Amino acid sequence: LYINALRNKKLQWIGDLHTEIELIYIEDGGEAMVMAALSDKSNGEVFNIPGSDVTTAHNYLSEIINQAGSKGKITTFNSELLFTVIGLFSPMVREVKEMLYLKREKLILDGSKFNDTIGTIPATGYSEGVAKTLEWVKGFYKI
């Protein structure tokens, strides 16, 4: 997504662009994992680590396009018929089709157990996370 935005190409999303989602900034996820691993209260426990806020794929992709100064467009691949037909020939597409509900139905994690047991979940907002990721992509891929 980020490379395409920086190169003024289309950003393709699999699933519904308007379903509420949450995404976690990778550094926040890593920090939360370390916090849990170092806590004596986490032994044998399972925690959800939600994103900083609820958004939609359309809003997230629009943020990437805006911050990248891109002329790229947002497209989606969400056709049940196409997934079914292509899935007949591609095991990977067949697997994607089985998991597509995760991109079509609202699924928001509850981080209250982590907050109550370990501490405050690190939460970088989407705007800041997109900015940091764009900078990393520019440097890593020399764009």
SEBA-614753 format. One line per 4 residues: number of its first residue (from 0); their letters; for each residue x, y, z of C-alpha. Coordinates in steps of 0.5 Angstrom, whole numbers, plus 500, padded with zeros to 3 digits. Example, Ala and Ser with C-alpha at 12.3 -4.5 7.8 and 13.67 -1.06 7.14 Angstrom:
SEBA-614753
0 = AS = 525/491/516; 527/498/514 $
END
This chain:
SEBA-614753
0 = LYIN = 500/500/500; 505/505/502; 510/504/496; 504/504/491 $
4 = ALRN = 502/511/495; 509/514/494; 509/512/487; 502/514/485 $
8 = KKLQ = 499/508/484; 493/505/486; 492/502/493; 488/495/493 $
12 = WIGD = 484/493/499; 481/486/500; 474/486/503; 469/492/505 $
16 = LHTE = 472/499/505; 467/502/510; 467/496/515; 469/499/522 $
20 = IELI = 476/496/523; 482/497/528; 490/497/526; 495/497/530 $
24 = YIED = 502/500/529; 507/495/529; 512/498/534; 506/499/539 $
28 = GGEA = 504/491/538; 512/490/540; 512/494/546; 505/491/549 $
32 = MVMA = 508/484/547; 515/486/551; 510/489/557; 506/482/558 $
36 = ALSD = 513/478/557; 516/482/563; 510/482/567; 509/476/573 $
40 = KSNG = 502/477/572; 502/475/565; 503/467/566; 498/463/562 $
44 = EVFN = 494/469/560; 491/471/554; 491/478/552; 488/482/546 $
48 = IPGS = 492/488/544; 487/493/540; 489/499/535; 489/506/538 $
52 = DVTT = 482/507/535; 476/505/530; 477/507/523; 475/504/516 $
56 = AHNY = 479/502/511; 477/507/506; 479/512/512; 486/509/513 $
60 = LSEI = 488/509/506; 486/516/505; 490/518/510; 496/514/507 $
64 = INQA = 494/517/500; 494/524/503; 500/524/507; 504/521/501 $
68 = GSKG = 501/527/497; 499/521/492; 495/521/486; 493/514/487 $
72 = KITT = 486/511/487; 483/506/492; 480/500/489; 477/494/493 $
76 = FNSE = 477/486/491; 471/484/495; 467/480/490; 464/473/492 $
80 = LLFT = 463/471/485; 471/472/483; 473/469/490; 470/463/488 $
84 = VIGL = 472/462/481; 479/464/482; 479/460/488; 478/454/484 $
88 = FSPM = 485/455/481; 488/458/487; 489/455/494; 491/461/496 $
92 = VREV = 485/465/494; 481/460/496; 484/461/503; 483/468/503 $
96 = KEML = 476/467/501; 475/463/507; 478/469/512; 474/474/508 $
100 = YLKR = 469/475/514; 475/479/517; 475/484/512; 467/485/512 $
104 = EKLI = 465/484/519; 466/489/524; 471/486/529; 474/490/535 $
108 = LDGS = 478/488/540; 477/489/548; 484/491/551; 481/492/558 $
112 = KFND = 484/486/561; 491/488/558; 490/495/561; 487/492/568 $
116 = TIGT = 493/487/569; 499/489/565; 498/497/564; 496/502/559 $
120 = IPAT = 497/499/552; 501/503/547; 497/507/542; 500/511/536 $
124 = GYSE = 494/514/533; 493/513/525; 496/519/523; 502/519/527 $
128 = GVAK = 503/511/525; 502/513/517; 507/519/518; 512/514/521 $
132 = TLEW = 511/508/516; 512/513/510; 518/515/513; 521/508/514 $
136 = VKGF = 518/506/507; 522/512/504; 528/510/507; 528/503/507 $
140 = YKI = 526/502/499; 530/509/497; 524/512/494 $
END
